[in-house]
Structures are given as C-alpha cells and as structure tokens.
Amino acid sequence: MDVEIATSLEAVTPAAWNALVPAGDPFLRHEFLVAAERHGCVTAETGWTPRHLLLRKDGHLIGAMPLYLRTDSWGEFVFDWSWAQAWQRLGLPYYPKLTSAVPFTPATGARLLVHPQAADRACCRAALLEAALTQARTLGVSSLHVLFPSEDELSLARDQGLLLRQDTQFHWQHAGEENFDGYLARFSSAKRKKIRRERRRVQEQGIRHVVRDGRAMTDELWEVAWGFSARTFLRRGRPPYLSLEFFREIGRSMGEQVVVILAEVQDTPIAGAIFFRSDDTLYGRYWGALDDFHSLHFETCYYQGIEYCLAEGLRRFEPGTQGEHKVARGFLPVATGSAHWIADPRLRAAVADYLERERSHVQHYMDEVEAHSPYRRESAPAP
C-alpha cells in the first residue's frame, strides 16, 4: 500500500472519495469538504492547511484520512488553548499542529476512512494512523490530534500510544414516540408545562416555521438564512466559519442532507437555523435572528428539530456543543472522545496526568447533569 498527501481534495474524484465515506455521513462527503476549500473557509489563511492522507493499492484509492496542518485551534471544539499556553510558558511552539477532523464540525464519525470492500480494513486503518504519526514526526509539529473519531478508532489510537480525552455533549434520543405530545408525555409535569408555555409564547407572537431542504433553497433564501447565522457570529466577535457561497454550493450538491428551518411573521423571515442530516441523525449547526424574540431560540433550534426527527424517523438529534439549558428540553449528556499524540516526552507526561484528572471531572459532571433530567424516572431513555 502507498500513502500520498493531497493538499486539496480537488485532486480526488468525488466518486473515489465518497466510496470510502460511511453511508449517510454528510460532513465527510467530498462535496462538503471541497466546498469548504473552494470558497476559502479552509485555507492556510484561516488556519486550516489540507494535508489529507490517501491510501492506495495498485493505484486504487482504498483509504483516506482528512488531515490539516493547524496554526490555531478555532473551529475544533476540543479545547486545547490551555495546552498552547503551557507550551508557550516553556518557550516551545504549540503551533503548527496536525489535526484530523471535519472543520468546524463537532460531530462524531469516522476519521480513518477505508473502502468497505478492502481486504483487510483493520490493517488499512492502522496504516493510515501510522502515516499520520509519521507526518507529525517529519513535519516536526508539537502534536497530532484526532477529534471526534468513532469508538473503534479511539481504541486503535490508544493501542498506538495516543492519549485519550473525554468530553460531553447533549443529545436527544428517539424513544419510540409518534409525535411531540408523546415526547412531552415522558416529562415531569412541571417540565412539560414549561415547554408548552415556551411554545405558546412563540405562537402568540404570530411566528410560524417553514422547513426546507437544501434543494428548495434559492440564492436569495440562502442569503437570508446565512445572514441570520452571521449575525450570531459577529455578535460574539468572530466572522462566520463558513461562507454564503459555501452554503449555496452544498445546497445544490448535497441538498438532500441540508435542512433549513426559517421562522416567519407574515411570510417574512425573522430567524433561522441551519441543520445537516444523515440517515438516522439530525445535526444542529447555525442559528440567528433579527431581534430577541421570547423563546424563539428554543423553538427553532430544539423543538422544531425534534419534530423533524419524529416526522422523518431519525433516532438521534445532536444540536451542537455545550449548553446545559438543553437538558431541561430533553437533551441528555453523551460522552465524546478525542485522541492526542504529544511529541515532547515531558509535556506528554503532563498532558496524560491532566487528562486523567479531567476524565474524572467530566464523568462527575455528566452524573450531576443526569440527575437533573426532565424525564419521569420510569420513562427516562436508556443511556
């Protein structure tokens, strides 16, 4: 098997790359990753220099690993700013580093992509990870990070000597409900009343919601929806990660996996949220509004998303990172993971000690959050 480095996925045909992608994953698709490169979202200037690994046998692409040379940590959602500060205090550079991830996307999925018909898939995954480690050593970077990989990839990384890190997100799980009322029936009485009151307040403001997939989004509607999310980014002091032209392109190229929910008053959009979907999961991503409307964020980003999952038969809803306010609305803590190779032995030992203590705190936090579940005890979903 031969390993190549691709500085752009434009060099790989969509069919060859997508043949490696697990069915239904929207973020690993060639269309998503190439659009981010093509429209300037993923470049050296934004801190994401592509160095994708391509594994070939007899000239055929049988494996790949999305890989980037990073000059900062924005858009990763596995926060290592304190690590960078520790390197700096020692007079050592933390950047550049190597990161295997989907840019700006905190969703668990495969990172070691192997063709389903490859003869020895485990061997291919091991070869890709070893090639990434070789790249890290050759480039002389401080570290290699594999973010939000699958469970079996975490096990492989641990066996290869990488350090594992645990974090948590809040997910909704379908427990067999047929509609939103059936979903609320599992809540305690007080929590159920609160959600109904929030939804009623949205209706009383004359707001209705319209759901469109990417194929039904015109250039004008994309400008509106993207503009809402851009307002949220700018209010936080940062430009949007993904550009308007990026969304227009993926609306055309993979629109069946893009979902936009617009909130309207008298047919005029006042807020919106952009989602992605796989065969079984809805992923919440970007949201924004023209003004501060009571309870509209909860309705647009969470309740409308749950209703969409129930209507489409999706079993999971991942609304993004952080946010304990999600718990009261039925999103419970779920563990996520990442794997890390540290070049400097002294700093590796320090990071290993930190991760061991952090893991204990994360587990304690998850247990505490679980205790505040809104579900009645007999109807709580299985962890």
C-alpha positions as CSV (number, residue, x, y, z in Angstrom):
1,M,0.0,0.0,0.0
2,D,1.2,3.5,-0.8
3,V,0.4,6.7,1.1
4,E,0.1,10.0,-0.7
5,I,-0.5,13.5,0.7
6,A,-3.3,15.6,-1.0
7,T,-3.1,19.4,-0.5
8,S,-6.6,19.7,-1.8
9,L,-9.5,17.2,-2.3
10,E,-10.0,18.7,-5.7
11,A,-7.3,16.2,-6.7
12,V,-9.6,13.3,-5.8
13,T,-12.7,12.4,-7.7
14,P,-16.0,12.7,-5.7
15,A,-16.8,9.1,-6.5
16,A,-13.5,7.7,-5.3
17,W,-13.6,9.7,-2.0
18,N,-17.3,9.1,-1.3
19,A,-16.8,5.4,-1.8
20,L,-14.8,5.5,1.5
21,V,-17.4,7.5,3.5
22,P,-19.8,5.7,5.8
23,A,-23.2,5.8,4.3
24,G,-25.2,8.9,5.3
25,D,-22.4,10.9,6.9
26,P,-22.9,14.5,5.5
27,F,-19.7,16.0,6.8
28,L,-17.2,13.6,5.3
29,R,-18.7,13.8,1.8
30,H,-16.4,15.1,-0.9
31,E,-19.0,17.8,-1.6
32,F,-18.8,19.2,1.9
33,L,-15.0,19.2,2.3
34,V,-14.3,20.5,-1.2
35,A,-16.8,23.3,-0.9
36,A,-15.1,24.5,2.3
37,E,-11.7,24.5,0.4
38,R,-13.1,26.1,-2.7
39,H,-14.8,29.0,-1.0
40,G,-11.9,30.0,1.3
41,C,-13.3,28.6,4.5
42,V,-10.4,26.0,4.8
43,T,-7.1,27.5,3.8
44,A,-3.7,28.4,5.3
45,E,-5.1,31.9,5.9
46,T,-7.9,30.5,8.1
47,G,-5.6,28.2,9.9
48,W,-6.6,25.0,8.1
49,T,-4.0,23.8,5.5
50,P,-5.2,20.5,4.0
51,R,-2.7,17.6,4.1
52,H,-5.1,14.7,3.5
53,L,-3.7,11.2,3.5
54,L,-4.6,8.9,0.6
55,L,-4.0,5.2,0.9
56,R,-3.7,3.4,-2.5
57,K,-3.2,-0.2,-3.5
58,D,-2.4,-1.0,-7.2
59,G,-3.4,2.6,-8.0
60,H,-6.9,2.3,-6.4
61,L,-7.9,4.5,-3.5
62,I,-8.8,2.2,-0.6
63,G,-8.4,4.5,2.3
64,A,-8.1,8.2,3.4
65,M,-7.8,10.4,6.4
66,P,-8.9,14.0,6.5
67,L,-5.9,15.9,7.9
68,Y,-5.0,19.5,8.4
69,L,-1.9,21.5,9.4
70,R,-3.3,23.9,12.0
71,T,-2.0,27.3,13.1
72,D,-4.7,27.9,15.8
73,S,-7.5,25.9,17.4
74,W,-10.6,27.8,16.2
75,G,-13.3,25.6,14.9
76,E,-12.2,22.4,16.5
77,F,-14.4,22.2,19.6
78,V,-11.9,20.1,21.5
79,F,-10.5,23.0,23.5
80,D,-6.7,23.0,23.9
81,W,-6.0,26.7,24.5
82,S,-4.5,25.9,27.9
83,W,-2.2,23.4,26.3
84,A,-0.9,26.1,23.9
85,Q,-0.3,28.4,26.9
86,A,1.6,25.7,28.7
87,W,3.9,25.2,25.6
88,Q,4.4,29.0,25.4
89,R,5.4,29.2,29.1
90,L,8.1,26.7,28.4
91,G,9.3,28.7,25.3
92,L,8.1,26.0,22.9
93,P,5.8,26.4,19.9
94,Y,2.4,24.6,20.1
95,Y,1.5,25.6,16.5
96,P,1.6,24.3,14.0
97,K,0.0,21.0,14.9
98,L,-1.7,18.3,12.9
99,T,-5.4,17.7,13.3
100,S,-7.7,15.0,11.8
101,A,-11.2,16.4,11.9
102,V,-14.0,17.8,9.9
103,P,-13.5,21.6,10.1
104,F,-16.0,23.5,12.3
105,T,-17.9,20.3,12.9
106,P,-18.2,18.7,16.4
107,A,-19.8,15.5,15.3
108,T,-18.5,12.0,16.0
109,G,-17.7,10.0,12.9
110,A,-15.0,8.0,11.1
111,R,-11.6,9.6,10.6
112,L,-9.8,6.6,9.2
113,L,-11.8,6.0,6.0
114,V,-11.5,2.6,4.4
115,H,-13.3,1.2,1.4
116,P,-15.9,-1.3,2.5
117,Q,-14.5,-3.9,0.1
118,A,-10.9,-3.6,1.2
119,A,-9.4,-6.9,2.0
120,D,-8.0,-6.0,5.5
121,R,-9.8,-3.0,6.8
122,A,-8.2,-3.1,10.2
123,C,-4.7,-3.1,8.6
124,C,-5.7,-0.1,6.4
125,R,-6.9,1.9,9.4
126,A,-3.6,1.1,11.3
127,A,-1.6,2.2,8.2
128,L,-3.5,5.5,8.0
129,L,-2.9,6.3,11.7
130,E,0.8,5.3,11.4
131,A,1.1,7.5,8.3
132,A,-0.4,10.4,10.3
133,L,2.1,9.9,13.1
134,T,5.0,9.7,10.5
135,Q,3.7,13.0,9.1
136,A,3.7,14.6,12.5
137,R,7.3,13.5,13.1
138,T,8.5,14.5,9.7
139,L,7.0,18.0,9.9
140,G,8.3,18.4,13.5
141,V,4.9,19.6,14.8
142,S,4.1,19.7,18.5
143,S,1.3,17.2,18.3
144,L,-1.3,15.2,16.4
145,H,-5.0,15.3,17.3
146,V,-7.8,13.0,16.1
147,L,-11.1,14.7,17.0
148,F,-14.5,13.1,17.5
149,P,-13.4,9.7,16.0
150,S,-15.5,6.5,16.2
151,E,-15.3,4.2,19.2
152,D,-13.2,1.6,17.4
153,E,-10.8,4.3,16.2
154,L,-10.3,5.5,19.7
155,S,-9.4,2.0,20.7
156,L,-6.9,1.8,17.9
157,A,-5.4,5.2,18.8
158,R,-5.0,4.1,22.4
159,D,-3.2,0.9,21.3
160,Q,-0.9,3.1,19.2
161,G,0.0,5.1,22.3
162,L,-2.1,8.1,21.8
163,L,-3.7,9.8,24.8
164,L,-7.5,9.7,25.0
165,R,-9.6,12.6,26.1
166,Q,-13.2,12.5,27.1
167,D,-15.8,15.3,26.8
168,T,-19.6,15.5,26.7
169,Q,-22.4,16.8,24.5
170,F,-26.1,16.8,24.9
171,H,-28.1,14.6,22.5
172,W,-31.8,13.8,22.1
173,Q,-32.7,10.1,21.6
174,H,-35.8,8.8,19.9
175,A,-37.6,6.5,22.4
176,G,-40.5,5.4,20.2
177,E,-42.7,8.5,20.4
178,E,-45.0,9.1,17.5
179,N,-45.3,12.9,17.9
180,F,-44.3,15.8,20.1
181,D,-47.1,15.3,22.5
182,G,-46.0,11.7,23.0
183,Y,-42.5,13.0,23.6
184,L,-43.7,15.5,26.3
185,A,-45.7,12.8,28.0
186,R,-42.4,11.4,29.2
187,F,-41.6,14.6,31.1
188,S,-42.4,15.5,34.6
189,S,-45.5,17.7,34.9
190,A,-43.5,20.9,35.7
191,K,-41.1,20.5,32.8
192,R,-43.9,19.6,30.4
193,K,-45.8,22.8,31.3
194,K,-42.7,24.9,30.9
195,I,-42.1,23.7,27.3
196,R,-45.7,24.1,26.4
197,R,-45.6,27.6,27.7
198,E,-42.5,28.4,25.7
199,R,-44.1,27.1,22.5
200,R,-47.3,29.0,23.2
201,R,-45.3,32.3,23.6
202,V,-43.8,31.8,20.1
203,Q,-47.2,31.2,18.6
204,E,-48.6,34.3,20.4
205,Q,-46.0,36.4,18.6
206,G,-47.5,35.4,15.3
207,I,-44.5,33.3,14.4
208,R,-44.7,30.2,12.2
209,H,-41.9,27.9,10.9
210,V,-41.2,26.6,7.4
211,V,-38.9,23.7,6.8
212,R,-36.9,23.4,3.6
213,D,-34.1,21.1,2.4
214,G,-31.1,22.5,0.5
215,R,-32.7,21.8,-2.9
216,A,-35.5,24.1,-2.1
217,M,-33.3,27.0,-1.0
218,T,-32.8,29.8,-3.6
219,D,-29.7,32.0,-3.6
220,E,-31.9,34.7,-2.0
221,L,-33.1,32.4,0.8
222,W,-29.6,31.3,1.5
223,E,-28.6,35.0,1.8
224,V,-31.3,35.4,4.4
225,A,-30.6,32.2,6.4
226,W,-26.8,32.7,6.3
227,G,-27.3,36.3,7.3
228,F,-29.1,35.2,10.5
229,S,-26.2,32.9,11.5
230,A,-23.6,35.6,10.5
231,R,-25.2,38.0,13.0
232,T,-24.7,35.4,15.8
233,F,-21.0,35.0,14.9
234,L,-20.4,38.8,14.7
235,R,-22.2,39.4,18.0
236,R,-19.6,37.0,19.5
237,G,-16.7,38.9,17.9
238,R,-15.9,36.5,15.1
239,P,-16.6,36.2,11.4
240,P,-18.7,33.2,10.3
241,Y,-16.7,30.0,9.8
242,L,-18.5,29.0,6.6
243,S,-19.3,31.5,3.8
244,L,-22.5,32.2,2.0
245,E,-21.1,30.7,-1.2
246,F,-20.2,27.5,0.7
247,F,-23.9,27.1,1.7
248,R,-25.1,27.9,-1.8
249,E,-22.9,25.2,-3.3
250,I,-23.8,22.4,-0.9
251,G,-27.4,23.3,-1.3
252,R,-27.0,22.4,-4.9
253,S,-24.5,19.5,-4.5
254,M,-25.9,17.7,-1.4
255,G,-29.1,19.5,-0.7
256,E,-30.9,16.3,0.5
257,Q,-28.7,16.4,3.6
258,V,-29.1,20.1,4.4
259,V,-32.2,21.3,6.4
260,V,-33.1,24.9,6.9
261,I,-35.9,26.0,9.4
262,L,-37.0,29.6,9.0
263,A,-39.2,31.4,11.5
264,E,-41.5,33.8,9.7
265,V,-44.0,36.6,10.6
266,Q,-46.5,37.3,7.8
267,D,-44.3,35.4,5.4
268,T,-41.2,37.5,6.3
269,P,-38.3,35.5,7.8
270,I,-37.2,36.8,11.2
271,A,-34.9,34.0,12.3
272,G,-33.5,30.7,11.0
273,A,-31.4,27.6,11.8
274,I,-29.3,25.5,9.5
275,F,-29.1,21.8,10.1
276,F,-27.5,18.7,8.5
277,R,-28.8,15.2,8.5
278,S,-27.6,11.7,8.0
279,D,-29.7,8.5,7.6
280,D,-30.5,8.5,11.3
281,T,-29.3,11.7,12.9
282,L,-30.1,15.4,12.7
283,Y,-27.2,17.8,13.4
284,G,-27.9,21.4,14.6
285,R,-25.4,23.9,13.5
286,Y,-26.0,27.6,12.9
287,W,-28.7,29.9,14.2
288,G,-29.6,33.6,14.2
289,A,-32.4,36.1,14.5
290,L,-33.2,39.7,13.6
291,D,-34.2,40.5,17.2
292,D,-34.7,39.0,20.6
293,F,-38.0,37.1,20.4
294,H,-39.2,35.3,23.5
295,S,-38.4,31.6,23.5
296,L,-37.8,31.6,19.7
297,H,-34.3,30.1,20.0
298,F,-35.6,27.1,21.9
299,E,-38.4,26.6,19.4
300,T,-36.4,27.0,16.2
301,C,-33.2,25.1,17.3
302,Y,-34.7,22.4,19.5
303,Y,-38.4,21.8,19.4
304,Q,-38.7,22.2,15.6
305,G,-35.6,19.9,15.3
306,I,-37.3,17.2,17.5
307,E,-40.5,17.4,15.5
308,Y,-38.4,17.0,12.3
309,C,-36.8,13.9,13.7
310,L,-40.1,12.4,14.7
311,A,-41.6,13.1,11.3
312,E,-38.6,11.7,9.5
313,G,-37.9,8.7,11.7
314,L,-34.5,9.9,12.8
315,R,-33.3,8.3,16.0
316,R,-30.9,11.0,17.3
317,F,-30.6,14.8,17.4
318,E,-27.2,16.4,18.1
319,P,-27.7,20.1,18.5
320,G,-24.0,21.0,18.9
321,T,-21.6,21.5,21.7
322,Q,-22.1,22.8,25.3
323,G,-25.2,24.3,26.8
324,E,-26.8,22.9,30.0
325,H,-30.0,24.7,29.0
326,K,-30.6,21.8,26.6
327,V,-31.1,19.3,29.5
328,A,-34.4,20.8,30.5
329,R,-35.6,20.3,26.9
330,G,-34.8,16.6,26.8
331,F,-31.1,16.5,25.7
332,L,-29.0,14.3,28.0
333,P,-25.2,14.1,28.3
334,V,-23.4,11.7,26.0
335,A,-19.6,11.1,26.1
336,T,-17.5,12.1,23.2
337,G,-13.8,11.4,22.7
338,S,-10.6,12.5,21.0
339,A,-7.0,11.1,20.7
340,H,-3.7,13.0,21.1
341,W,-0.1,12.4,20.3
342,I,2.4,14.7,22.0
343,A,5.9,14.9,20.6
344,D,7.7,16.2,23.7
345,P,8.0,13.4,26.4
346,R,7.9,15.9,29.3
347,L,4.7,17.6,28.0
348,R,3.2,14.2,27.1
349,A,3.5,13.1,30.7
350,A,1.9,16.4,31.9
351,V,-0.9,16.1,29.4
352,A,-1.5,12.5,30.4
353,D,-1.8,13.5,34.1
354,Y,-4.2,16.3,33.2
355,L,-6.4,14.1,31.0
356,E,-6.7,11.5,33.8
357,R,-7.9,14.2,36.2
358,E,-10.1,15.8,33.6
359,R,-11.8,12.5,32.8
360,S,-12.9,12.1,36.4
361,H,-14.3,15.6,36.5
362,V,-16.2,15.1,33.2
363,Q,-17.7,11.9,34.4
364,H,-18.8,13.6,37.7
365,Y,-20.3,16.4,35.7
366,M,-22.2,14.0,33.5
367,D,-23.6,12.2,36.5
368,E,-24.7,15.5,38.1
369,V,-26.4,16.7,34.9
370,E,-28.2,13.3,34.5
371,A,-29.7,13.9,37.9
372,H,-31.5,16.9,36.5
373,S,-33.1,15.0,33.7
374,P,-36.6,16.3,32.9
375,Y,-37.9,12.8,32.2
376,R,-40.1,10.9,34.7
377,R,-38.0,8.2,36.1
378,E,-40.0,5.3,34.5
379,S,-39.8,6.9,31.1
380,A,-36.2,8.1,31.0
381,P,-34.3,6.9,27.9
382,A,-31.6,4.3,28.3
383,P,-28.1,5.8,28.4
